[in-house]
Amino acid sequence: MTTFAFAVLFMFAQRPEPGAPLPPVMVVSGSAQILAVPDEATVRLGIVRQASVAQAAQEQTNAIAQEILNAIGKLGVPQQQIQTARLVLAPVYAPRSPDSRDAPRIVAYLATNTVSIRLDNLSMIGSVIDAGLKAGANQLDGVQFGLRNDLPAREEALKGAVLEARSKAQVMADALRVNLNDVLEVSEGGVSVAPRAEQGMAARVMAIDAITPVSPGQMEIRANVTIRYRISPR
C-alpha cells in the first residue's frame, strides 16, 4: 500500500553571474509512505524490589533476573539475544514536610533490573512474556517491533517520493504551458521507520493481558524529497 502527499512552490534560482537573466525554476516537494510487516521484536521485562538494605534489594532482583533468564532460555531463545538493558539501585527517602530543615533520611533501597529479549520469531512473543512474568518479572516495558533490514523499504519509499514529485511537476508544467527540463538539485528530507501510531499502543496494551496476545501490525516507512527543475517557455 502506498500513499503520497506533496507541496509545490515556484521560485527563481540565483543569478549564475552578474547581469545574467534569472532562469525560471520549479521546486517540488514530494513524500511517500509505504507499509511493511515487521520481522523482529524486542521485549523488555523488568524486576523492581525494595528492601531496607541496599544489598538485599540488589540480591533479590539478581535472583529473579536469573530465573527469568533461565525461563526464557528454556524456550530456545539464543543467549546472545538476551541482555541486561537497565540496572539501577536507588535510595528511597522518608517523606518530609515542605518547611522541614532536617536532612533527607533514607528508609529503603529500590533495585531495578530490566532484561531485553530480541526475537526473530514473532510467534514467541507471548510465550516469552508469560515465562518472564511467571519467573517473577513485575514490569513490562512493552514490545518494540522492527525490521532486520529496512534498506529495501527505505529505497522503495524514496523512489515513490521522487516519482510523486516528478508527476506533480509535470502536471503543473503542462497546466502552465512550460517545458520541464533538467534537474538542478535533489534534496532528501529524511526517511523514517516506525510502527503505525494506532497499532503501537494497541500492542502495548494487549501485551499486559493475562493471555498475552500480541499483534505485530505493520511498520510505516516515510520518505520526503525536494527536487528543483529548470523550466522554459513552450
Buried (B, 14 or more C-beta within 10 A) or exposed (E): EEEBEBEBEEEEBEEEEEEEEEBBBBBBBBBBBBBBEBBBBBBBBBBBBBBEEBEBBBBBBBEBBEBBBEBBEEBEBEEEBBEEBEBEBEEEEEEEEEEEEEEEEEEBBBBBBBBBBBBEBBEBBBBBBBBBBEBBBEBBBBBBBBBEEBEEBBEBBBBBBBBBBBBBBBEBBEEBEBEBBEEBEEEEEEBEBEBBEEBBEBBBEBBEEEEBEBBBBBBBBBBBBBBBBBBEEE
